[in-house]
């Protein structure tokens, strides 16, 4: 059973600049066993809220809302902690969804990536929010995560402090040879968007040549 807070057909996702403006189905999941200190959506942690769906019912609901749309985006509670995550996405593929994006902090990702590796071409794209020291979620993330992502995936760093930003930059420098090229930085108060933009857009910033960088204010 998967708990869902809301399913809507709209322009999604709200805060993902790489997919911004695409019409699709947004699925807000409810319930997450993790306790990240700077959780982006703490209201989605509780398992008390939301509606329970089995796989068949959830696929039917998403298809009904989509009415022929081919783009679907999962966010909120982490889908990859669900044992039926891959089967859900495969069922949606069979119903006409050709482009599916899933937000994740990397929990439960190892087995999922192994399953995705057999899908050629892959229709599943991950928006991975890598661990930072301030998140307190290091124990949940595969140390070899970066090596196993694909070019069509993206990284999304949520930075609240300058230390967060510097740690993210160091991660990217170390992982400069990974397949992922798209990186989004979300400025979260008290970090100022202007400061973040100035740092990333400096002419001497080597990351500008390595990655497709985007900046967002939450």
C-alpha positions in Angstrom: 0.0 0.0 0.0 1.2 3.5 -0.9 -0.1 6.6 0.9 -0.8 9.6 -1.2 -1.7 13.1 -0.1 -2.8 14.5 -3.4 -2.8 13.7 -7.2 -3.2 16.6 -9.6 -2.9 17.3 -13.3 -1.0 20.6 -13.5 2.2 22.3 -14.6 4.8 20.5 -12.6 7.0 20.4 -10.7 6.7 23.6 -8.7 10.4 24.0 -7.8 12.3 22.1 -10.4 13.7 24.4 -13.0 14.8 21.7 -15.3 11.2 20.4 -15.8 9.5 23.7 -15.2 6.5 24.4 -17.4 5.7 20.9 -18.4 2.2 19.7 -18.1 1.8 16.4 -16.3 0.5 14.6 -13.2 2.0 15.6 -9.8 1.8 12.9 -7.1 2.4 14.1 -3.5 3.3 11.0 -1.5 2.6 10.8 2.2 4.8 9.1 4.8 8.6 8.8 5.1 10.6 6.8 7.7 13.5 9.2 7.5 14.1 12.1 9.9 16.4 14.5 8.0 17.1 17.5 10.1 16.4 20.0 7.4 13.5 18.0 5.7 12.1 20.0 2.8 8.6 18.7 3.5 8.2 17.8 7.2 4.4 17.7 6.8 4.8 14.6 4.5 6.5 12.5 7.2 3.4 11.4 9.1 1.9 8.1 8.2 -1.4 9.2 9.7 -2.4 11.5 6.8 -3.1 10.7 3.2 -5.1 8.0 1.4 -4.0 4.4 1.0 -3.8 3.0 -2.5 -2.8 -0.5 -3.7 -0.8 -0.5 -6.9 -3.8 -1.1 -9.3 -5.9 1.6 -7.7 -3.1 4.2 -7.7 -2.2 3.6 -11.3 -5.9 3.8 -12.3 -6.2 7.2 -10.4 -3.1 8.7 -12.0 -4.2 7.6 -15.4 -7.7 9.1 -14.8 -6.2 12.4 -13.7 -3.7 12.5 -16.5 -6.2 12.0 -19.3 -3.6 11.2 -21.9 -0.6 13.1 -20.4 2.7 11.4 -20.6 4.7 13.2 -17.9 4.4 12.2 -14.2 6.3 13.6 -11.2 6.6 12.1 -7.7 7.6 14.2 -4.7 6.9 14.6 -0.9 7.4 11.3 0.9 10.3 9.3 -0.7 8.9 6.8 -3.2 12.0 4.7 -3.2 11.4 3.5 0.4 8.3 1.7 -1.0 9.0 -1.9 -1.9 6.6 -1.7 -4.9 8.1 1.5 -6.3 9.5 0.0 -9.5 6.4 -2.0 -10.2 4.3 1.1 -9.9 6.4 3.0 -12.4 6.4 0.0 -14.8 2.7 -0.1 -14.6 2.4 3.6 -15.4 4.7 3.1 -18.4 2.4 0.4 -19.6 -0.5 2.9 -19.4 1.2 5.5 -21.6 3.5 7.5 -19.3 6.8 8.0 -21.2 8.6 10.4 -18.8 8.5 9.8 -15.1 10.5 11.8 -12.5 11.0 10.9 -8.9 12.4 13.0 -6.1 14.6 11.2 -3.6 17.2 11.8 -0.9 18.8 8.5 -1.9 17.2 6.2 0.7 16.6 2.7 -0.7 18.2 3.7 -3.9 20.7 0.8 -4.4 18.1 -1.9 -5.2 16.1 0.6 -7.3 19.1 1.5 -9.4 19.9 -2.1 -10.1 16.3 -2.6 -11.3 16.5 0.5 -13.5 19.8 -0.6 -15.1 17.9 -3.2 -17.1 15.5 -0.7 -18.6 16.8 0.5 -22.0 15.9 3.1 -22.8 15.1 4.3 -19.3 11.9 6.3 -18.8 12.6 6.9 -15.1 14.6 10.0 -14.1 15.7 10.8 -10.6 16.0 14.2 -8.9 18.5 13.3 -6.2 19.0 15.6 -3.2 22.5 14.6 -2.0 23.3 14.5 1.7 24.9 17.5 3.4 26.2 17.6 6.9 23.3 19.8 8.0 20.7 17.3 6.9 21.8 14.6 9.3 20.9 11.9 6.8 24.2 10.4 5.9 23.3 7.0 7.2 20.5 6.7 4.6 22.5 7.4 1.4 24.6 5.0 -0.7 28.3 6.2 -0.7 28.5 5.2 -4.4 25.4 7.0 -5.4 27.0 9.4 -7.8 28.7 6.7 -9.7 25.4 5.0 -10.5 23.4 7.9 -11.7 22.6 8.5 -15.4 23.0 11.5 -17.6 19.3 12.0 -17.6 19.1 12.3 -13.8 19.8 15.6 -11.9 21.1 16.7 -8.5 19.2 19.3 -6.4 21.1 20.8 -3.5 19.1 22.6 -0.8 21.4 25.1 0.8 20.5 27.0 4.0 23.9 28.2 4.8 27.2 29.1 3.1 28.7 26.0 4.6 26.0 23.9 2.9 27.0 25.6 -0.4 30.7 25.0 0.0 30.1 21.4 0.9 27.9 20.9 -2.2 30.6 22.5 -4.4 33.2 20.2 -2.9 31.0 17.2 -3.7 30.7 18.2 -7.3 34.4 18.8 -7.7 35.1 15.3 -6.4 32.4 13.8 -8.6 33.2 15.8 -11.7 33.4 12.7 -13.9 30.0 11.4 -13.0 27.4 11.1 -15.8 25.0 13.7 -14.3 25.4 17.1 -15.8 22.3 18.9 -14.5 22.6 20.5 -11.1 20.1 22.8 -9.3 20.8 24.8 -6.2 17.9 25.8 -4.1 18.5 28.8 -1.8 16.7 28.3 1.5 16.6 31.1 4.1 18.6 32.3 5.7 20.9 31.9 2.7 20.4 34.8 0.3 19.6 34.0 -3.3 21.8 36.9 -4.5 24.9 35.6 -2.7 24.3 32.1 -4.1 23.9 33.4 -7.6 27.0 35.5 -7.3 29.1 32.5 -6.3 27.8 30.2 -9.0 28.0 32.7 -11.8 31.5 33.9 -11.1 33.6 33.7 -14.3 36.3 31.8 -12.5 33.9 29.2 -11.2 35.0 25.9 -12.8 31.6 24.3 -12.2 30.2 26.5 -14.9 32.2 24.5 -17.5 31.5 21.1 -15.9 27.7 21.3 -15.3 24.5 22.8 -16.4 23.7 24.9 -13.3 20.4 26.4 -12.3 19.5 28.5 -9.3 16.2 28.6 -7.5 14.7 30.5 -4.6 12.4 28.4 -2.4 
